[in-house]
């Protein structure tokens, strides 16, 4: 099923819009932690300023000889100071100035001699949210005379209004700073990250639409950061992908041709084998002597044709799952491989009726007789035939098939079968292209399909095939198969 082609999102859903909104939001969140202490500090400074004004008004009273001033002057001094009453204590004496004859009722006490940040924040929030005007008694020491304690009575409403005005100014300034900072961050990140990412995404979409067009390959720039490295790596990946697509296209065309040729060649070889078998009854002794070699060559050609035809299928055949012992399968594979790899160096004096000798190589089976698996018998037979025949064709004289010995209790859900040979090992070129069709051949005349087909069949059983070791003393292949549930 073809997946729909994606397009770049509109600006409202793009990274740019999200980046702008998040930046403004984060800056405003940071301003909240600045706003509350600023307003609380403004409240304290406002109260201290009115303490100083009250102290100056009290000095005017103290400057008179009898410490008495007219009522009108007293009210004017307190009005100019913005307070209702002042109490100044000095040398055991108390000086009192108040607007009204009757003392005002105190609703809340504020002691400026004791300061803590949590208390200042709480009192500032309380003043801002207070629905009614309260009379505050503020106790503190004026800045001009820190040795004297003074008390003033003041309405909280004026303080609240000034704090709100100050708060709006701070909020407005915070918004300006937020948008200015967000604009700078947005511009920088948009230029450094968002725009290159949109360009990279657009290039990827263009390449996906036509991966075989060389003009759709990303052109890396001179950036040496992560995005620059990503563009370089993506360009390399696109070049490799185009090369792989071109190779697969050529292989597909070659496979189609090879399938047709192999099919016709197999039919022709089958006919030739029938005619060659009639030569075995020839009266000419030399003709009868070459018949076995000729039949062997034809069998080899038929085998190569069957391998090519089998690999040319688009998908492996459906598995016919059955339950059987693994040793039963391996023993049958051994018998067939030894029979098919008979001694081909027959002397010229031998007649055609001479039976084919068994292979001189040894195939040892070291598997537990009770090991049961569920798999397709024919497909595993073919896979193990390739794995055992390959080392014998390469010159090995002994092949051993055994279970992995690291898990004797067999608690795993998989079983590992090792195919160990004493052959010359695999060449370096074959190791690099071990399971690549037509490439990983380690002997002259090989097709490079044996391991590829074996691995494909084993993977179809949800197993795995890998090379565990190789060297001048031989090679070890490991087959992993799931155990019976």
C-alpha positions, -999 to +999 in steps of 0.1 A: +000+000+000+014+033-011+018+059+017+005+094+011+031+121+003+035+146+031+037+183+028+052+211+049+027+223+076+012+259+075+029+285+096+003+283+123+013+246+129+049+250+121+079+249+145+083+287+140+048+294+155+053+270+183+088+285+190+074+320+191+045+311+215+067+290+238+093+318+240+068+344+249+052+321+274+085+311+291+096+348+293+063+358+309+065+329+333+100+342+343+085+377+347+060+364+372+089+355+395+101+390+390+067+408+393+058+395+428+091+405+445+090+439+427+055+447+440+063+435+475+094+457+475+075+487+462+050+483+492+078+483+517+095+514+501+061+532+500+055+526+537+091+537+546+087+569+526+055+577+545+073+570+578+099+596+568+071+620+559+055+614+593+089+620+610+093+654+593+058+663+604+066+653+640+098+675+639+077+705+631+057+698+662+089+692+683+104+725+671+077+746+687+085+759+723+055+743+739+052+715+714+018+728+704+007+739+669-026+751+656-051+724+645-052+737+609-014+735+606-014+700+621-040+687+597-021+703+568+011+687+578-005+652+581-024+658+548+007+666+530+024+635+544-006+614+534-011+599+569-038+601+596-016+602+627+020+602+639+034+590+672+071+598+679+088+583+709+120+600+721+136+601+755+106+586+772+083+612+757+056+606+731+046+632+705+013+627+689-001+643+657-035+634+644-061+648+620-092+640+641-098+644+678-110+608+680-083+582+673-089+561+642-096+524+646-066+502+636-074+473+613-039+458+607-004+462+622+027+464+600+061+462+617+088+473+593+115+465+619+110+428+611+115+419+574+113+385+557+108+378+520+079+353+525+061+378+548+067+407+523+053+386+495+023+376+515+016+412+527+019+426+492-005+400+478-029+407+507-029+445+499-035+439+462-065+416+468-080+435+498-116+445+488-120+471+516-100+500+528-082+492+561-064+515+586-028+504+590-006+511+619+030+511+606+058+508+631+094+515+620+125+537+622+128+566+598+158+566+575+169+601+588+168+590+624+174+552+627+177+555+665+140+565+670+109+545+666+079+560+649+043+549+644+020+562+617-017+555+609-024+554+572-052+542+549-044+511+529-065+522+499-039+547+487-012+521+490-032+496+470-039+520+442-002+529+439+008+493+440-017+485+412-004+513+391+031+501+397+021+466+388+006+476+355+038+495+347+058+464+355+035+442+335+037+465+305+074+465+307+075+427+311+054+424+279+077+446+260+107+426+273+090+393+266+081+401+230+115+417+224+133+387+238+110+363+220+116+381+188+154+379+192+153+342+202+128+335+175+149+352+148+181+334+160+165+299+163+145+303+132+176+312+112+198+286+129+174+257+133+138+261+120+146+273+084+174+247+079+150+220+092+122+231+068+147+231+040+159+197+050+123+184+052+115+199+019+145+182+003+136+149+018+100+152+005+113+160-030+137+130-029+109+107-018+087+118-047+115+108-072+143+090-055+160+081-089+164+117-099+199+129-092+187+165-090+167+156-059+198+147-039+205+171-010+234+194-016+254+198+017+265+232+028+295+244+048+278+241+082+299+220+106+272+217+134+247+189+139+224+201+110+254+204+087+265+168+096+229+156+091+227+171+056+261+155+047+250+121+061+216+124+044+232+132+011+255+102+014+225+080+023+206+093-007+236+086-030+238+051-016+201+046-019+202+057-055+231+033-062+212+005-045+180+013-065+200+013-098+217-020-088+184-036-079+168-024-112+196-040-131+195-071-110+157-073-115+162-072-153+190-096-151+170-119-129+141-120-153+165-129-181+183-154-160+150-170-150+140-175-186+174-188-196+177-211-166+142-226-173+151-233-209+186-245-200+172-269-173+148-285-199+177-288-224+200-304-198+173-328-188+170-340-224+208-342-227+211-363-195+186-388-210+206-390-242+239-393-222+226-422-202+221-441-234+258-436-242+265-458-211+255-488-232+279-479-260+303-506-272+332-481-272+350-484-238+363-448-239+328-434-244+315-454-215+344-441-193+335-404-198+298-409-192+300-405-154+319-373-156+295-360-183+265-369-161+281-352-131+287-320-150+251-320-162+238-326-127+259-297-115+244-275-143+209-285-134+216-278-098+228-243-106+197-237-128+174-248-100+192-225-075+188-195-099+152-203-105+144-207-068+161-174-059+144-155-087+110-160-069+096-129-054+090-145-020+099-178-003+072-205-006+046-210+021+059-231+049+043-266+055+049-269+092+054-304+107+069-318+139+100-339+136+133-346+153+163-325+142+186-355+140+163-372+116+165-343+092+203-339+095+209-377+090+189-376+057+208-345+046+241-363+054+232-394+034+222-374+003+252-351+004+276-380+007+259-398-021+259-367-044+296-359-035+309-393-047+345-397-059+346-382-094+382-393-103+373-426-118+400-442-139+396-445-176+395-483-174+363-483-153+331-492-171+298-474-169+283-501-148+307-493-120+287-478-091+295-443-079+318-443-048+308-425-017+324-393-007+356-398+014+348-369+037+332-375+071+300-358+084+297-362+122+263-356+138+264-347+175+227-339+182+204-351+210+180-377+196+150-361+216+154-326+202+121-318+185+113-288+162+083-276+143+093-264+108+090-271+071+110-303+066+118-298+029+128-262+032+152-269+062+165-299+043+174-276+015+190-250+038+212-276+057+221-293+024+236-260+012+254-254+045+269-289+046+277-292+008+295-258+007+325-268+029+329-302+012+330-285-022+356-260-009+379-289+002+369-298+037+373-334+048+352-333+079+320-315+089+305-317+124+269-307+132+263-301+169+241-282+194+255-252+212+270-263+245+266-231+265+230-239+275+229-276+284+195-273+302+180-258+270+160-232+289+160-208+259+132-207+234+157-212+206+182-239+197+216-231+181+231-256+156+267-253+148+281-265+114+319-269+119+343-278+091+381-282+087+382-265+053+404-236+042+380-210+056+363-182+038+383-155+019+380-119+030+359-110-001+334-137+007+331-126+043+322-090+033+295-102+010+285-133+029+248-134+022+248-112-009+235-132-039+261-139-067+288-122-046+297-144-016+313-174-034+343-189-017+352-214-044+357-215-081+325-223-100+302-213-072+271-193-078+270-173-045+234-183-039+238-212-015+242-191+017+217-165+005+190-191-001+198-209+032+196-177+052+163-167+035+148-201+043+159-200+080+147-164+084+113-176+071+112-199+101+119-169+124+155-181+129+188-167+119+220-178+102+254-162+109+291-169+106+306-174+140+342-179+131+365-186+101+402-191+096+428-214+079+415-243+101+379-240+090+347-222+095+318-223+120+283-213+109+255-210+135+218-217+128+193-204+153+158-221+152+128-217+175+121-247+196+087-265+197+063-247+219 
